[in-house]
Amino acid sequence: MSEALTTLTGFVGDDPRQFVSATGTSFTTFRMATTRRFFDRTKGEWVDGQTLWFTVKSWRDMARNVAESLRKGEPVIATGVLGVDEWISPDGPRTSLVLEARAVGHDLSRGQARFARTVHRSTPDERDRTAPGTGGPADGAEAEPPVSDDPWAAGLPALEDDPEATGGQADGAGLAGSGDEEREPVAAGV
């Protein structure tokens, strides 16, 4: 199956709202505004283009994380499959651009964030409803619990160029730089 992924950068337009679908699956939506900026050579300055509004929809564990992490006005980046919702309102036919999110996070080009790993435990009802091929049990059978909730707990050996795992003695092979070189500061507001 082929999917064309779209990445949007912009700002959260409203606080995320949590819902439960008719099948019992949790999802979260929020509005996102994205404005294209371009350099107008005739004016010699950066100009804002048209602002486009999207509904970003996330499901299951990501839905919970989005609801706990994002607030109105924060810079955000979201990647997913772009689609259109259509419905009839009292004012007539309506449409909305919807991004079915595969990943959502704060835009770190505009600020800092701290990551906190979470482990969401699904209820037995949620596990029973999980479709085959989605990581859950098939035919209502109970799933085996994962060996570990920590993906880094597999006990794999450290890479040779990992100074934290090799007592600070990385040889630097294959690295872009040693970290000691001076770097040019990034211009603010770009």
Backbone bond lengths (Angstrom), bond angles and torsions (degrees), N, CA, C in turn:
res aa  C-N    CA-C-N  psi(-1)  N-CA   C-N-CA  omega(-1)  CA-C   N-CA-C  phi
1 M - - - 1.437 - - 1.524 108.60 -
2 S 1.299 116.77 137.41 1.455 122.44 -178.66 1.523 109.73 -112.20
3 E 1.320 115.82 135.85 1.455 121.05 177.38 1.520 108.67 -129.55
4 A 1.305 116.72 139.80 1.454 121.74 173.46 1.523 107.50 -95.75
5 L 1.325 116.20 109.52 1.454 120.14 -179.18 1.524 110.22 -85.72
6 T 1.314 115.86 143.92 1.452 123.79 178.44 1.521 108.10 -120.52
7 T 1.330 116.54 137.79 1.462 121.18 176.15 1.518 109.04 -114.49
8 L 1.325 115.71 129.64 1.460 122.42 179.25 1.522 109.38 -117.42
9 T 1.329 116.58 140.47 1.456 121.41 169.73 1.517 107.28 -122.22
10 G 1.310 116.11 141.50 1.457 119.67 -178.43 1.510 110.65 175.50
11 F 1.327 115.50 -145.65 1.456 121.32 -176.66 1.525 110.22 -130.74
12 V 1.339 115.32 145.45 1.460 121.46 177.32 1.529 107.70 -68.99
13 G 1.337 116.62 124.75 1.461 121.65 -176.05 1.515 114.51 -89.64
14 D 1.330 117.71 -20.51 1.464 121.99 175.93 1.516 108.05 -154.61
15 D 1.326 116.48 160.67 1.460 119.01 178.01 1.525 109.20 -63.83
16 P 1.343 117.29 139.82 1.470 119.86 178.90 1.528 111.47 -58.05
17 R 1.335 114.95 143.76 1.468 122.00 178.72 1.524 108.79 -117.23
18 Q 1.321 116.17 135.21 1.461 121.77 -179.01 1.519 110.41 -98.98
19 F 1.344 114.95 142.80 1.455 122.59 179.74 1.524 109.10 -139.17
20 V 1.327 115.56 168.71 1.463 122.31 171.11 1.519 106.45 -126.44
21 S 1.331 116.51 128.43 1.467 120.92 -178.69 1.523 110.58 -72.17
22 A 1.319 116.45 172.02 1.467 121.91 178.80 1.524 111.55 -61.12
23 T 1.336 117.40 -25.25 1.466 121.00 179.21 1.520 112.39 -91.56
24 G 1.351 117.11 2.53 1.457 120.48 177.30 1.516 114.98 90.98
25 T 1.318 118.61 7.97 1.459 121.92 -179.82 1.525 109.49 -88.85
26 S 1.337 116.01 131.62 1.461 119.16 -179.93 1.525 110.48 -79.19
27 F 1.343 115.20 142.65 1.461 120.26 174.16 1.518 109.27 -146.94
28 T 1.320 114.59 159.13 1.457 122.30 -178.80 1.514 108.81 -129.97
29 T 1.333 116.48 142.03 1.458 120.78 174.89 1.523 109.31 -127.66
30 F 1.323 114.86 150.47 1.456 120.87 168.43 1.516 108.00 -149.80
31 R 1.330 115.09 156.49 1.459 120.77 177.47 1.520 108.42 -90.48
32 M 1.321 115.15 142.67 1.461 121.55 -178.16 1.520 109.08 -131.89
33 A 1.322 116.05 131.18 1.463 121.68 177.41 1.523 108.71 -105.57
34 T 1.310 116.34 133.48 1.458 120.80 176.65 1.525 108.33 -132.01
35 T 1.323 115.18 131.28 1.456 121.39 -176.79 1.526 109.21 -123.78
36 R 1.312 115.93 122.18 1.464 120.90 177.92 1.526 108.36 -73.54
37 R 1.330 116.16 134.49 1.465 121.56 174.76 1.516 108.02 -114.03
38 F 1.318 115.33 141.51 1.460 119.46 177.52 1.520 109.39 -143.97
39 F 1.331 115.19 157.77 1.456 120.76 -179.68 1.517 108.74 -90.91
40 D 1.325 116.11 118.83 1.462 122.44 178.28 1.526 107.35 -90.21
41 R 1.333 116.18 106.52 1.466 120.30 -176.01 1.518 112.67 -68.03
42 T 1.330 117.15 -27.98 1.467 118.75 179.25 1.529 110.84 -69.80
43 K 1.338 117.09 -33.35 1.468 121.49 178.64 1.523 111.89 -92.90
44 G 1.348 115.89 -20.68 1.458 120.01 -177.75 1.516 113.24 71.50
45 E 1.338 116.80 31.15 1.462 120.28 -178.71 1.530 111.03 -149.75
46 W 1.336 113.94 164.19 1.456 120.57 175.98 1.522 109.27 -79.06
47 V 1.323 115.67 138.27 1.461 122.03 -176.54 1.526 108.99 -127.69
48 D 1.342 115.94 139.66 1.464 120.48 175.06 1.516 109.34 -80.73
49 G 1.329 115.44 134.18 1.456 121.19 173.75 1.520 109.62 -88.45
50 Q 1.315 115.30 -159.55 1.464 121.54 -179.81 1.527 110.43 -70.09
51 T 1.327 116.72 139.35 1.459 121.61 174.61 1.524 108.61 -87.81
52 L 1.334 115.88 127.18 1.463 121.89 176.30 1.524 108.37 -107.35
53 W 1.331 115.77 141.38 1.456 121.90 179.49 1.521 110.01 -110.81
54 F 1.323 115.67 136.88 1.458 123.03 179.57 1.521 108.89 -129.53
55 T 1.319 116.37 150.85 1.453 121.92 166.28 1.518 106.23 -97.69
56 V 1.326 116.78 125.55 1.463 121.41 177.59 1.518 106.94 -103.67
57 K 1.338 115.90 125.43 1.464 121.57 -177.22 1.524 108.55 -118.16
58 S 1.327 116.19 129.96 1.464 121.60 176.30 1.525 108.72 -126.59
59 W 1.323 115.53 156.08 1.463 121.54 -172.86 1.522 111.65 -122.87
60 R 1.316 115.73 154.81 1.458 126.72 170.53 1.532 112.18 55.36
61 D 1.338 117.58 -128.19 1.463 120.97 -175.82 1.522 112.01 -61.00
62 M 1.336 117.02 -40.95 1.460 119.04 178.65 1.525 110.20 -61.74
63 A 1.323 118.07 -35.25 1.467 121.43 178.52 1.524 110.58 -59.63
64 R 1.313 116.65 -44.37 1.467 120.65 178.72 1.525 110.87 -64.27
65 N 1.333 116.18 -43.42 1.460 120.13 -179.45 1.527 111.41 -64.63
66 V 1.325 117.44 -41.44 1.466 121.34 177.97 1.528 109.91 -61.47
67 A 1.329 116.89 -45.99 1.466 120.82 -178.65 1.528 111.75 -61.82
68 E 1.317 117.38 -34.54 1.462 121.41 -179.45 1.527 112.90 -82.78
69 S 1.328 118.04 -21.13 1.464 121.28 -170.18 1.518 115.59 -102.51
70 L 1.327 118.51 -34.90 1.462 120.95 -171.37 1.520 112.24 -101.77
71 R 1.333 115.14 146.42 1.459 122.33 175.36 1.524 109.14 -136.18
72 K 1.314 115.42 156.17 1.463 122.53 179.51 1.529 110.54 -52.08
73 G 1.343 115.37 134.43 1.455 121.69 177.04 1.512 115.08 92.47
74 E 1.337 118.23 -11.23 1.461 120.19 -177.78 1.527 111.16 -80.55
75 P 1.353 116.82 145.30 1.463 119.98 176.49 1.522 109.97 -72.43
76 V 1.331 116.32 138.92 1.458 120.60 -173.58 1.520 110.18 -142.66
77 I 1.321 115.32 153.76 1.457 122.44 172.24 1.526 106.79 -128.73
78 A 1.318 116.55 134.57 1.467 121.00 -177.10 1.524 109.43 -137.93
79 T 1.321 115.96 138.06 1.461 122.54 178.02 1.516 108.31 -123.53
80 G 1.335 115.96 137.68 1.454 119.52 178.79 1.508 111.78 178.79
81 V 1.315 115.09 -163.14 1.462 122.35 -178.82 1.528 107.99 -100.90
82 L 1.322 115.89 124.44 1.458 121.53 -177.51 1.520 110.50 -84.48
83 G 1.321 116.12 136.15 1.459 121.89 178.23 1.516 110.32 -147.64
84 V 1.320 116.00 -174.70 1.462 122.23 -179.09 1.523 108.72 -130.71
85 D 1.330 116.69 131.37 1.466 121.98 169.83 1.520 107.46 -96.88
86 E 1.326 116.67 136.20 1.462 121.63 178.07 1.522 108.81 -126.89
87 W 1.338 116.68 140.05 1.452 121.32 177.77 1.527 109.13 -156.93
88 I 1.325 114.49 168.10 1.463 121.27 177.84 1.527 107.73 -107.40
89 S 1.323 116.46 124.57 1.461 121.76 177.06 1.525 108.39 -110.63
90 P 1.325 118.21 172.98 1.467 119.85 176.18 1.534 112.54 -58.59
91 D 1.341 116.48 -23.45 1.464 121.10 179.03 1.524 112.68 -89.44
92 G 1.337 117.69 -0.30 1.460 120.97 -179.90 1.518 112.31 116.04
93 P 1.336 116.96 -170.27 1.466 120.86 -178.39 1.533 111.34 -63.11
94 R 1.327 116.02 141.52 1.464 122.13 -179.92 1.521 109.01 -132.78
95 T 1.328 116.04 153.54 1.461 122.00 174.18 1.521 109.02 -138.07
96 S 1.314 115.53 156.53 1.458 121.71 177.30 1.521 108.24 -146.45
97 L 1.335 116.93 135.10 1.459 120.96 174.07 1.522 108.17 -75.87
98 V 1.337 116.65 129.22 1.461 121.59 -176.72 1.520 109.29 -125.83
99 L 1.331 115.74 130.30 1.457 121.66 173.77 1.519 107.46 -104.11
100 E 1.339 116.95 112.06 1.470 121.94 174.31 1.523 105.87 -78.81
101 A 1.330 116.39 101.36 1.459 122.15 -167.83 1.521 113.30 -70.17
102 R 1.308 114.85 137.63 1.465 123.30 169.47 1.525 109.61 -102.74
103 A 1.357 116.39 -28.48 1.469 122.53 177.50 1.523 108.55 -153.74
104 V 1.329 115.92 140.75 1.464 122.52 179.12 1.520 107.48 -140.90
105 G 1.324 116.43 139.76 1.458 119.48 176.15 1.509 111.37 -165.27
106 H 1.323 114.96 170.94 1.456 119.88 175.74 1.522 109.42 -69.29
107 D 1.338 116.24 145.33 1.463 122.39 177.48 1.523 107.38 -82.16
108 L 1.327 116.58 103.24 1.458 121.36 -174.31 1.519 113.16 -76.40
109 S 1.337 118.56 -1.16 1.463 119.81 171.71 1.526 109.98 -76.89
110 R 1.320 117.10 -9.61 1.466 121.64 -177.33 1.526 113.56 -118.21
111 G 1.313 118.18 -0.28 1.458 119.98 -179.63 1.512 110.79 174.06
112 Q 1.328 115.96 -172.58 1.455 122.32 -178.21 1.522 110.35 -112.26
113 A 1.313 115.48 156.61 1.463 121.46 175.74 1.520 108.12 -144.49
114 R 1.293 116.99 158.76 1.464 122.82 174.85 1.517 107.61 -119.19
115 F 1.319 116.29 130.67 1.456 121.69 -177.65 1.523 109.67 -89.63
116 A 1.306 116.48 137.35 1.459 122.64 174.70 1.522 107.79 -129.11
117 R 1.324 116.38 115.82 1.461 120.66 179.22 1.524 109.10 -68.57
118 T 1.329 115.86 135.45 1.460 120.77 177.67 1.515 109.09 -124.46
119 V 1.304 114.83 149.29 1.458 120.75 174.54 1.517 106.31 -122.94
120 H 1.320 115.96 113.68 1.463 120.87 179.09 1.520 108.25 -95.88
121 R 1.288 115.49 127.75 1.467 121.07 177.39 1.519 107.97 -95.87
122 S 1.312 116.75 123.56 1.461 119.29 177.40 1.523 108.98 -81.51
123 T 1.309 114.77 153.75 1.457 120.56 177.67 1.524 108.37 -80.57
124 P 1.342 118.80 162.56 1.469 119.88 176.78 1.524 112.24 -56.72
125 D 1.349 117.85 -36.27 1.466 120.16 178.81 1.517 111.09 -63.38
126 E 1.352 117.79 -42.28 1.462 120.57 178.97 1.526 110.51 -64.59
127 R 1.343 117.55 -40.11 1.468 120.02 179.86 1.523 110.96 -64.23
128 D 1.335 117.34 -39.18 1.461 120.32 -178.95 1.521 111.98 -65.92
129 R 1.335 117.36 -30.08 1.462 120.77 -178.23 1.522 112.71 -84.39
130 T 1.328 118.35 -9.13 1.459 120.32 -176.61 1.516 109.89 -66.86
131 A 1.321 115.92 131.68 1.463 121.20 -177.99 1.519 110.61 -76.38
132 P 1.340 116.86 150.53 1.462 120.00 176.18 1.523 110.15 -57.71
133 G 1.332 115.31 143.48 1.456 120.37 177.87 1.513 113.77 84.74
134 T 1.342 118.03 3.55 1.462 119.98 179.79 1.518 111.53 -111.50
135 G 1.308 117.67 14.58 1.447 120.24 178.63 1.513 113.20 94.47
136 G 1.300 118.54 0.17 1.457 121.77 -178.50 1.509 110.73 -113.68
137 P 1.319 117.20 -179.82 1.451 120.16 -178.25 1.521 111.62 -72.70
138 A 1.294 115.48 151.63 1.466 120.96 175.48 1.519 108.36 -102.51
139 D 1.293 116.99 149.96 1.455 123.69 175.67 1.527 113.37 57.66
140 G 1.333 118.20 30.42 1.456 121.63 175.61 1.510 114.92 75.80
141 A 1.330 119.13 5.36 1.458 121.29 -179.86 1.522 109.71 -74.21
142 E 1.323 116.45 148.51 1.457 120.36 177.39 1.521 109.16 -71.91
143 A 1.316 115.76 137.98 1.464 120.64 179.69 1.517 109.55 -84.41
144 E 1.321 115.83 150.33 1.455 120.96 172.69 1.523 107.62 -68.94
145 P 1.325 119.37 137.10 1.455 119.30 176.79 1.526 109.69 -66.29
146 P 1.339 117.76 149.35 1.451 118.99 179.34 1.515 110.22 -65.10
147 V 1.329 115.82 152.80 1.456 120.43 178.91 1.520 109.71 -60.29
148 S 1.338 116.78 -40.42 1.452 121.43 178.51 1.514 109.06 -151.79
149 D 1.325 116.41 144.93 1.456 120.61 174.10 1.520 111.05 -80.94
150 D 1.319 117.61 -10.96 1.458 122.64 -178.38 1.521 109.44 -98.23
151 P 1.352 117.96 111.50 1.460 119.29 -178.22 1.516 112.83 -66.32
152 W 1.335 118.34 -16.01 1.463 121.23 -179.39 1.528 111.32 -90.71
153 A 1.323 118.09 1.66 1.456 121.26 -175.93 1.520 113.06 -89.43
154 A 1.319 117.88 12.93 1.458 120.94 -176.17 1.514 112.83 -73.46
155 G 1.341 118.50 -10.02 1.452 121.12 177.62 1.514 113.72 73.90
156 L 1.315 118.08 27.82 1.454 120.91 178.34 1.518 109.87 -72.14
157 P 1.345 118.17 148.38 1.461 119.91 179.62 1.526 110.72 -67.62
158 A 1.334 115.90 153.40 1.461 121.37 178.95 1.519 110.26 -69.49
159 L 1.311 115.89 149.30 1.454 120.88 173.66 1.521 108.62 -73.75
160 E 1.328 116.96 149.58 1.454 120.76 -177.25 1.519 112.75 -61.81
161 D 1.330 118.73 -29.79 1.464 120.47 -177.40 1.528 112.68 -98.14
162 D 1.344 117.80 20.99 1.459 122.27 177.78 1.528 108.45 -97.77
163 P 1.364 118.39 99.11 1.460 120.10 -175.70 1.522 113.46 -64.04
164 E 1.329 118.69 -27.72 1.461 120.00 179.60 1.519 111.08 -69.23
165 A 1.318 116.80 -36.38 1.458 120.32 -176.19 1.522 112.45 -90.23
166 T 1.335 117.89 -14.46 1.464 120.48 -177.35 1.522 111.33 -113.56
167 G 1.331 117.50 27.46 1.455 121.39 176.27 1.521 113.96 68.74
168 G 1.326 118.37 25.86 1.458 121.72 177.62 1.508 113.92 80.88
169 Q 1.323 118.91 9.94 1.458 122.57 -175.72 1.514 112.59 -106.24
170 A 1.320 117.82 47.42 1.464 120.17 178.55 1.511 109.36 -71.68
171 D 1.331 116.56 140.24 1.461 119.59 178.31 1.517 112.02 -83.61
172 G 1.334 117.92 -10.51 1.457 121.58 176.86 1.505 113.88 79.05
173 A 1.311 118.58 2.81 1.463 120.57 -179.09 1.512 109.84 -62.73
174 G 1.301 115.65 129.86 1.450 120.78 177.13 1.515 114.41 81.86
175 L 1.341 117.54 1.38 1.448 119.54 179.32 1.518 109.95 -91.19
176 A 1.328 116.60 152.66 1.463 120.96 -179.01 1.519 111.35 -71.26
177 G 1.292 119.26 -26.36 1.459 123.10 -179.82 1.503 109.36 -170.67
178 S 1.327 116.00 164.80 1.456 119.50 -176.81 1.519 112.40 -82.56
179 G 1.331 116.84 -14.51 1.453 120.52 -177.13 1.517 112.04 94.44
180 D 1.358 118.13 -9.24 1.453 121.88 179.95 1.522 112.77 -89.32
181 E 1.332 117.24 -15.78 1.452 118.96 -176.34 1.525 110.82 -75.23
182 E 1.354 115.36 151.89 1.457 119.97 178.04 1.513 109.34 -73.79
183 R 1.315 114.99 146.34 1.457 120.06 179.30 1.515 108.83 -121.06
184 E 1.313 115.02 145.53 1.453 120.79 177.32 1.523 108.60 -73.37
185 P 1.350 118.06 133.04 1.470 119.30 -179.78 1.521 111.15 -65.82
186 V 1.311 115.14 148.76 1.457 121.54 177.85 1.521 108.12 -83.43
187 A 1.326 116.62 134.82 1.465 120.77 -179.57 1.520 110.33 -66.52
188 A 1.310 116.76 135.63 1.467 121.08 179.73 1.515 110.41 -71.40
189 G 1.328 115.65 143.08 1.460 121.52 175.45 1.506 114.71 80.85
190 V 1.320 117.82 7.89 1.468 119.49 179.72 1.491 109.58 -98.51
